[in-house]
Amino acid sequence: MKKLLVLLLSVLMITGLMACSRIPSVQQESTEIEENAEEMSLESSEESPAQASANGEKENTEESAIAEEALSDILVVYFSMPETTEPDNMTEEEDNSTVVIDGEVLGNTQYVAYVIQKNTGADLFRIEPVTPYPTDHRTLVDLAKKEQNESARPELKAAIENLDQYQIIFVGYPNWWGDMPMILYSFFDEHDFSGKTIIPFNTHGGSGFSDTINTIAELEPEASVNQEGFTVSRDDVAEAEGDILAWLSKMGFME
């Protein structure tokens, strides 16, 4: 009888201990589930790297579009006549008509146009004739004089297609025989700048603008022609960047 009672008590004690040993295991499992759920909640509330990158690219694209829109009303138009495209062994006249930047030959007026465009974010348009001008200096000089005497209007290779979007137009040209090249007259004949602002710039061999700014004002009477244009001697073009930037800054195109 005593042995039976002892055996019964032993079974009850073992059962109780087993039950107690299961309780911590269940509590630990429950805690781990809650912690995992909390971690999943936190992860779902954060952007993944891909989402962050996509959002960042979207913001940059929107900012870029705003910046381009803000600058899209400025156009730099120029006519330039470099007498060679070879940077080596230039004649004196070829050297006078060009600037060499990193091995690339640019016309004097072309170089000034590039500096303006780079620092204003403007669009760029080059005035070109259907029939190219000769690069031989003497032949070019004689042709320029002949065109001037005949009030010629050389045919343009292309016109500005989207002129309406621009409000400020920089117009650049060399001084030929105390005047604009006659292809500039063709250009103003074919484009209406009414209500727009024209800002002239030019390169020269000693004559500056001559009377060309007033000529532009006569050709485009409904436009506002800035009288404070930029002019630079062909001898100083290569070192003119600082002067160009100071001029742009004075007019409010640079911070």
C-alpha positions in Angstrom: 0.0 0.0 0.0 2.8 2.4 1.0 4.6 1.5 -2.2 1.6 2.2 -4.3 1.1 5.6 -2.6 4.8 6.5 -3.1 4.5 5.6 -6.8 1.4 7.7 -7.3 3.0 10.7 -5.7 6.1 10.3 -7.9 4.0 10.3 -11.0 2.1 13.4 -9.9 5.4 15.2 -9.2 7.0 14.3 -12.6 3.8 15.5 -14.4 3.9 18.8 -12.6 7.5 19.4 -13.4 7.0 18.6 -17.1 4.1 21.1 -17.2 6.2 23.8 -15.6 9.1 23.2 -18.0 6.7 23.9 -21.0 5.5 27.3 -19.8 8.8 29.2 -20.4 9.1 27.7 -23.8 5.6 28.9 -24.9 6.3 32.4 -23.4 9.7 32.6 -25.3 8.1 31.6 -28.5 5.3 34.2 -28.1 7.9 36.9 -27.4 9.9 36.0 -30.5 6.8 36.2 -32.6 6.0 39.6 -31.3 9.6 40.8 -31.9 9.5 39.4 -35.5 6.2 41.2 -36.1 7.6 44.5 -34.8 10.7 44.1 -37.1 8.6 43.4 -40.1 6.4 46.5 -39.3 9.6 48.7 -39.1 11.0 47.3 -42.3 7.8 47.9 -44.2 7.7 51.5 -43.1 11.2 52.2 -44.5 12.2 52.8 -48.1 14.2 50.1 -49.8 17.4 51.1 -51.5 15.7 50.7 -54.9 12.8 52.9 -53.8 15.1 55.6 -52.4 17.1 55.6 -55.6 14.0 55.9 -57.7 12.6 58.7 -55.6 15.9 60.5 -55.7 16.1 60.2 -59.5 12.6 61.5 -59.8 13.4 64.6 -57.7 16.6 65.2 -59.6 14.7 64.9 -62.9 12.0 67.3 -61.7 14.7 69.8 -60.6 16.6 69.5 -63.9 13.4 70.1 -65.8 12.7 73.2 -63.8 16.2 74.5 -64.4 16.0 73.9 -68.1 12.6 75.6 -68.3 14.0 78.6 -66.5 16.9 79.0 -69.0 15.0 77.9 -72.2 14.2 81.5 -73.2 17.8 82.4 -73.9 19.5 81.8 -77.3 23.0 82.6 -78.5 23.2 83.2 -82.2 26.5 83.7 -83.9 28.3 83.9 -87.3 32.0 83.1 -87.3 34.5 82.6 -90.1 37.6 80.8 -89.0 40.0 80.7 -92.0 41.3 77.3 -91.1 40.4 74.2 -89.1 44.0 73.0 -88.7 45.7 74.1 -85.4 49.3 73.7 -86.6 51.4 75.9 -89.0 48.9 78.7 -89.3 49.5 81.8 -91.4 49.3 85.1 -89.6 45.8 85.8 -91.1 44.6 82.3 -90.1 45.8 82.9 -86.6 44.1 86.3 -86.4 40.7 84.7 -87.2 40.9 81.8 -84.7 41.3 80.6 -81.1 42.7 77.1 -80.4 41.3 75.5 -77.3 42.6 72.0 -76.4 43.6 71.4 -80.0 40.2 72.5 -81.4 40.1 75.5 -83.8 37.3 77.9 -83.1 36.5 81.1 -84.9 37.0 84.3 -82.8 33.3 85.0 -82.6 32.5 81.3 -82.1 34.7 81.2 -79.1 32.9 84.2 -77.5 29.6 82.6 -78.3 30.7 79.3 -76.6 31.7 81.2 -73.4 28.4 83.0 -73.2 26.4 79.8 -73.9 28.4 77.8 -71.3 27.8 80.4 -68.6 24.1 81.2 -69.2 22.8 77.7 -70.1 21.4 79.1 -73.3 20.7 77.3 -76.6 23.1 77.8 -79.5 22.5 78.6 -83.1 25.1 79.1 -85.8 24.3 81.3 -88.8 25.6 79.6 -91.9 25.2 80.4 -95.7 24.0 77.9 -98.2 27.2 78.6 -100.2 30.2 78.4 -97.8 32.5 81.4 -97.6 36.0 80.8 -98.9 38.7 80.3 -96.3 41.5 82.0 -98.2 41.9 85.4 -96.6 42.3 87.6 -99.6 39.4 85.9 -101.4 37.2 86.2 -98.4 38.0 89.9 -97.8 37.2 90.7 -101.5 34.0 88.8 -101.4 32.9 90.5 -98.2 33.5 93.9 -99.8 31.6 92.9 -103.0 28.6 91.7 -100.9 28.6 95.0 -99.0 28.7 97.1 -102.2 25.9 95.2 -103.7 23.8 95.0 -100.5 23.8 91.3 -101.0 21.6 88.9 -99.0 23.4 85.5 -98.9 20.9 82.7 -98.5 20.8 81.1 -95.1 21.4 77.4 -94.7 18.8 77.2 -91.9 16.5 79.4 -89.9 15.6 79.3 -86.2 12.7 76.9 -86.0 11.5 77.6 -82.5 12.1 81.4 -82.2 8.9 82.0 -80.2 10.2 80.3 -77.1 13.2 82.7 -76.8 12.9 86.1 -75.2 16.6 87.0 -74.9 18.9 86.6 -78.0 22.6 87.2 -77.9 23.7 87.9 -81.5 27.4 87.7 -82.4 29.4 88.5 -85.5 32.8 89.8 -86.7 33.2 93.4 -88.0 33.7 93.3 -91.7 34.6 96.5 -93.5 33.1 98.6 -90.6 29.8 96.7 -90.7 28.1 93.4 -90.0 28.7 90.7 -92.6 25.9 90.8 -95.1 24.7 87.4 -94.0 23.6 89.1 -90.8 21.3 91.3 -92.8 19.8 88.1 -94.3 19.4 86.7 -90.8 17.5 89.8 -89.6 15.4 89.9 -92.7 14.2 86.4 -92.1 13.5 86.6 -88.4 11.1 88.8 -86.5 12.4 89.7 -83.1 9.5 91.9 -82.1 9.0 92.0 -78.3 12.4 90.3 -77.7 15.7 91.5 -76.3 18.7 91.5 -78.5 22.2 91.6 -77.0 25.0 92.1 -79.5 28.6 90.9 -79.2 31.3 91.1 -81.8 35.0 90.6 -82.6 37.0 93.1 -84.6 40.4 94.1 -85.9 40.3 97.6 -84.4 36.9 99.0 -85.3 34.8 97.7 -82.4 31.1 97.7 -83.1 31.3 100.6 -85.6 27.6 101.6 -85.9 26.3 98.0 -86.0 24.2 98.2 -82.8 22.2 101.1 -84.2 21.9 99.1 -87.5 20.4 96.2 -85.6 17.9 98.5 -83.9 16.9 99.8 -87.3 16.5 96.3 -88.7 14.5 95.2 -85.7 12.5 98.3 -84.6 10.1 96.3 -82.4 12.8 94.6 -80.4 14.7 96.0 -77.4 18.4 96.2 -78.5 20.9 96.4 -75.7 23.4 99.2 -76.2 25.9 97.7 -73.8 27.1 94.8 -76.0 30.5 93.0 -75.7 33.2 93.7 -78.2 36.8 92.4 -78.2 39.8 92.7 -80.5 40.9 89.6 -82.4 44.3 90.0 -80.7 42.7 89.6 -77.2 40.0 86.9 -77.8 42.0 84.0 -76.4 42.4 85.8 -73.1 38.9 87.3 -73.0 37.0 84.8 -70.9 37.3 86.8 -67.7 36.0 90.0 -69.4 33.1 88.1 -70.9 32.2 86.7 -67.5 32.4 90.2 -65.9 30.1 91.5 -68.7 27.6 88.7 -68.2 27.7 89.3 -64.4 27.1 93.1 -64.8 24.0 92.3 -66.8 22.7 89.9 -64.3 23.2 86.6 -66.1 25.6 85.2 -63.5 25.4 85.1 -59.7 
